[in-house]
Amino acid sequence: MADKNQIFSKPLPEILDDIQLAAADARQAAEEARSAGKKAAEEVMKRLRKVFMKMAKDITEALDEPKP
């Protein structure tokens, strides 16, 4: 059985160290993904704000135009 899976040949403290390293890597990846998502959301909000400001300006100008 030990030949089929090398995990059986490792001592338990070494296995636990591997698990801790993998967990730390997963936490780091999750933090990076969260940060990237936050930055992307901020960029989308900037673009939406720009579009809405343009729409508000266009509406205001249209309302200020004299009626024939």
NORQUIRA-V525160 format. One record per backbone hydrogen bond with DSSP energy under -1.0 kcal/mol. NH is the residue of the N-H (numbers start at 1). CO is the residue of the C=O. E is the energy in kcal/mol with one decimal. If there is no record, write none. Layout:
((NH CO E) (NH CO E))
This chain:
((5 1 -1.1) (8 5 -1.4) (9 6 -1.4) (10 7 -1.1) (15 11 -1.8) (16 12 -2.7) (17 13 -2.0) (18 14 -2.2) (19 15 -2.3) (20 16 -2.5) (21 17 -2.5) (22 18 -2.4) (23 19 -2.5) (24 20 -2.4) (25 21 -2.4) (26 22 -2.2) (27 23 -2.5) (28 24 -2.4) (29 25 -2.5) (30 26 -2.4) (31 27 -2.3) (32 28 -2.4) (33 29 -2.3) (34 30 -2.4) (35 31 -2.5) (36 32 -2.4) (37 33 -2.5) (38 34 -2.3) (39 35 -2.3) (40 36 -2.4) (41 37 -2.4) (42 38 -2.1) (43 39 -2.0) (44 40 -2.2) (45 41 -2.4) (46 42 -2.1) (47 43 -2.2) (48 44 -2.7) (49 45 -2.6) (50 46 -2.1) (51 47 -2.3) (52 48 -2.9) (53 49 -2.4) (54 50 -2.1) (55 51 -2.5) (56 52 -2.7) (57 53 -2.2) (58 54 -2.7) (59 55 -2.7) (60 56 -2.5) (61 57 -2.7) (62 58 -2.3) (63 59 -2.4) (64 60 -1.7))
